[in-house]
């Protein structure tokens, strides 16, 4: 069986056809800027992937917290991107998304009022394919970081403008006839929920045991430590969220614009990378190796540099774009080949190369 896997990044749309054995059949990438018309990018990507494969399922991952405003006449308003500071309003709660809607309501009331649904980035692509409004979320533990009815209403946000949640690996809908004509994906193909890109990368590198680390490096870099228990952190530089494994904690450090830094200012990048690892280890999170995911994982020189800088092995999976492999795991779970996305990931993820410190 074959899954079409899509990942919407800050600067590009990546895609791959991956078999149920975890083999990469075809992949491609389309670069864009913020003025892109995303349906055109998807159409171009499908042309690169080829339309000769029989696709059994589609899964999408995307960056966030980003909102795409869907109007009542199916047009779209200006996106509220994750890396733009649309969060000036005073907010009470855990949500990473609702502060953007409070900002919009205060600064562009008409735009807020004329929006029917605020879609997440991956939710927008799922809507393009199925016509269904849904917000993919890994499981209920992650809902507070998206939105709850109580937090929305407490902060003056109309809860009806927010789509319902669908868990990773569960069916959102089927590819419509219109989508088939636009993108070449067969009508009726099931579309299953993926999730946030960093969670799909954790899944797609099989970072599923306590002590493992997923280093997801694209435009920016996120170092995600898998803690095999619930844990509280004192360091404000670290973010604590649930892990995709129940009862586990994901503790992460972020390096902004790491792709630019590693190319133009290696010394500054080295300082930031080592500081991130020191912050983790200062909280008792011992880093023994880095499992790479994302575009930077394809650069052998950078992987070796990381190994040399940190003194830890750098491991690269057979499919370096871990977000896409994570989507494949969700797809094969949805198709009934595995009982959970994690079980699927354990079966299809294989480490292909190890860079040892020199």
N, C-alpha and C positions, 0 to 999 in steps of 0.2 A: 504494500500500500504506500501511497505517496501523499505528503502534506505540502501545501504551499504556505510558506512561513514569511511574514512581513514584519519589518521593524522600522518604525518612523523615528528618525533621529533629528537632531537639531539642524544638521546641514545636509542630510541625505536620507533617501529611502532605500533600504536594503531588502533583498528578498532571496529566497532559495526554495528549491524543491528538494525535500529530504525523504528518503525511504524509511520504512519501518525498521530496517536494519541499522539505521543511523548513518547511511551513506549519502553524501552530497551528490545529487544528480545534476543540478544546475544552480548557478547563483548569479546575482547581478546587483548593480548599485546605480542610483540616479542622484546626482548632486543638484541642490537647489538653494535658493535664498528664501527669505520670508514672504516674498511676493509670489511664490509659486502657486499654481493652481494644482492642488494635489491629485485630482483625477488624471490630469495629464502626466504627472510623474508616475502614477501607477500604471497607466497605459504604456508608457515608455519602458518601464521595468518589465512588464509582462512580455514585451517584444524582445527584451534581452534574455529572459528566462526561456523563451520558446513556448509554443502552445501545443506541442505534440504529446506532452505527458498527460496521462489521465490523473487528475487531482482528486483525491478522496476526501480532503478536508482543507479548510483554510483557518489559520490562526494569526492574529496580529498582536504585536506589542508596540508600546509607544512611550514617548517621554512625558514627563509631568512634574508638577501639576500644571497642566495646560487645559484651557477650555476653548472649544469651538462653538460659537453661538449659532444655533439652527433656528431660522425664522419660520413663521407659519406658512410662508409660501415656498419653503425648502431652499431659500437662499441663505447665505451665511454672512454673519457679521465679522468684524475684525477679531482675530484670535487673541486670547489672553495667554501669552507664552509663559512657560515656567521660569525663563531667565529674564523676564521683564518685571520690574518692580511695580506691580499692580496691587500692592498690599498696604496702602497707607492708612486704611481704616483701623480703628481699635477693634480687636477681635477677641472673643472669649471662646476657647475650645481647642481641640486637637487638630481640626481639619487643616490640611494644607491647600485645599481648594477654595473653601468658602470666602477667605479674605479677598480673593480676586473678584468675587461677585459683589462683595460689599463695596470695594473700590469702584467697580463699574456702576453700581446703583447710585453712588454718591457723585460720580464724575460724569456719567452719561446715562441719566435716568431713562431716556427714550430707548437707547440701545438695550438696556436691561429689560424694559417693559415689553418691547417688541420681539424679544427672543422667546421661542416656544420651549426649546430644550438646550441646555448647556452640555455639550458632549465632551468627553475626554478625547485625547488625540487618537487612541486606539479605537475608542467608541465611534468616532467620526468615520474611520475607515470601515468599520463593521457596518455602519449605517449605509455607506456607499454601496456595499456589497449586498446587503439584505433588506434595507429599508427599515430595520428595527433599531430603536433607540435603547441602548443598554450601556452600562458601565462595568467593564470587566474588573473583577477584584479577586485576589487569590482565594481568600476565604473570609469568614466573618470577622476574624481578628484584625483585618486591615481596614474595615469599614470606617472606624473613627478617624482615620487619616484622610479619608475621602470626605464623607459628610454623613450626618445622621439627621433625622427629622427634628429631633430636639434642638440640636445645635443650629440648624438652618433657621428654624422659627425663632429661637432665642436671639439670633443676630439679624432678624428682619429679612431673611431670604425665603422666597416662595419655594417650598419643597417640591411643588408640582413641576417646576422648571428643571428638576434634576432627574436623570433617567434611573431606572431600577438596576440593581446590581445583578451580575451573573458571575458565578464562580469559575475560576480557571478550569478548562476542560469540559465545561457544560455548554450546551448548544444555545446559540443566540438566534440563529435563523438559517435560511438557505439563500444561496446566490440567486438573485432575481434575473428575469429575462433582460432587463435594461442593463444590469451589470455584466451579463454575458456578452451583450453586444458591444459594450464599452471596453471591456478588459480581456475578453476571451476566456473567461473562467466559466465552465459549464454550469448552466442553470440547474438549480437543485442541489449543488454541492453544499454540504453542511459547513457552517462557520461556527467554530467554537471559541469561547472566550480565552484570551491570552492573559495579559496583565501588564503591569508597569515594567519598563525595559530592564531595570536593575534586578527585579525579581526573576524575570525570564532568563537573565544572564546567570544568576545564581543557580537556577534550575538547569540551564544548559551547560554548565561546567560541573554539574553533579557535586556542588559544594553543599553536601547534605549531612555531614558528620561534624561533631564538635571539634574545633581546632582548625578546620579547613578555611581557606581564604579565597574569595573570588575578587580579582582585581579587574574591574570593568573599565576599560580605557577607550574612549572615543574622543570627542572634542574636549571633554573633561574626564576626570578619573575618579572612580569610587572604589575604595578598598573595603570589602565587606567580610567581616569576621563572623564565622558561624560558631556561636556559643551554645554548648549543649545543655543549657539550662536557662531559666529566666534570670536576668541580671540587671542590676541598676548601675549606672555609670555616673561618675562625678565630673568628668572632664567635659566642659561645654563644647569643645571642638569635635566631639563624637556624637553621632546620632544613633539613637536606640529605637528599633522597631521590632515587631515580631519577625521571626524567620519563617520560611515556607514550611519547615518541619515543625509540627505542633510541639509546644513546650520549649522550643529553642528561641534564641534571641539573635537578631542580626545587629551587629555593632559596626558602624561604618565611619570612615574618614573620607573627606573629599579634597581633591586637588583641582582647582579651577584652571581651565585652559591648559591642561597638561600637554596636549599635543603640540601646542605652540611653544610652550616652555622647554620641552625636551629637545626641540629642534633648535631653539634660538638662545636658550640660557640654561645649559645643562647644570651648572652649579646651583642655580636657584631651584631647579626641579629636584636635584638631589637632596637639597635641604628640606624641601617640602615633603618629599617621599619619606625620608628618614624620620621627619617629625611626626608624620602620620602613623608610622609603625611604632614609634616611641610612645605616642599617645595611647595606642591600643595595648601595648605591653605594660604601660603604666597602670592599666586597669586589670592586669592579670590575663590579658589575651595574647598568649604566646604565638607568634607567627613563625611557622616552620617552612612554608612554601607559598608561592603565589600562583593561583590558577587564573590564567589570563582569558579575557573575553573582550570582543570589540575590535574595531579597526586597527588599533595599535598592536594587537596581538599578532598581526600578520607581519610585523616589522622585526626581523630576526636581530638586527643590531640593537634595537631598543629593548628587546627582551633580554639580551645578554647584558646590556647596560644596567637594567633593573637588578639582575642577579648579582652583578658586581657591586652595585651600590648598597644593596641590602644584605648581602652575604647569604641569601636564601635562594634555593632553586626556583626557577620560573617554569611553570608547566603550561603547555599550550595544547588544547584539545584538537582532535582531528578536524573538527569544524570550528574555526577560530571565533566566528560570530556566535557567541554563546546565546544571545537573545533569540537567534533563529532556531538553534537546537532546542531551547526551552519551549519555543512555540511548537516545535515538532512533538516534544514530549506531551504537551497539552492536547495536541491533535490526536495522537495515538491513544491517549487516555479517553478522549471523547469518542473515538471510534470503537472503544471497547477492547483494545488489545492489552491494556494494562488497567489496574484498578485505581491507580493514582498517578498524577503527573510525575511525582518523585520516583515511583517505581519504573516509569517509562524512561526517565532520565538515567537512572542507574543502568538500564539495559542498553541505551544507545550512545552514551557519552564515552569516548575513549581518548585518553591522553596520547598524543602523537609525538611530542617532543619535549625534552627537558633541557633547560639552559642552566648549567651549573656555574656557581661563582668562580671567577678566575683570579 
